[in-house]
Amino acid sequence: MNNKIAVFASGTGTNFDAIVNAVNEGTLDAEVSLLVSDKINAGVIEKAQKRDIDTVVCTPKSFTDKAAYESAVLADCRARNVEWIILAGYMRLIGPTLLESYANRIINIHPSLLPAFPGKDAIGQAVDKKVKVTGVTVHFVDDGMDTGPIIAQEALSITEEDTKDDVRRKIQAVEHRLYPHVIQSLLTKEEAK
């Protein structure tokens, strides 16, 4: 049974790639039915188009408010029977319109061991604080900034010699393996209900 998912992304789409690759390899039993981006020049858009994945680009400034923006996105998700929303570098807080429609079906990946370093530039925050351990968190999305219930975490060591780019590469290696695995385990639990 292919679960229909929408991936929301604002950037280059490395986690989007990992998810689509897992689907293509058969390790993630899902169909990426939609890519939603809030940035017209996001690199992830071209990646989705090359794979013939429906793509919607909604710039929030072209809507009267957040509710109108999310209502338009919600209509696109419903039109494709999307069951789960997967945030992959989506740089906006999710509001009530989507949270209520997809209660406990919106997940996010964050490049730190939450609750440490929530919000933007978590990798830079970890490097600046000279921590020895950081990691990756997958969590359900609520109305806060990286505050939803944690689903999975994986730690990794960093050294004083590691640059921000070094840490980013280490984090992404974990993300690209962990995120598809966690998504699959959630879909499997849902099917078992």
Secondary structure by P-SEA (a helix, b strand, c coil): cbbbbbbbbccccaaaaaaaaaaaaccccccccbbbbcccccaaaaaaaaaccbbbbbcccccccaaaaaaaaaaaaaaacccbbbbccccccccccccccccccbbbbbccccccccccaaaaaaaaacccccbbbbbbbccccccccccbbbbbbbcccccaaaaaaaaaaaaaacaaaaaaaaaaaaaac
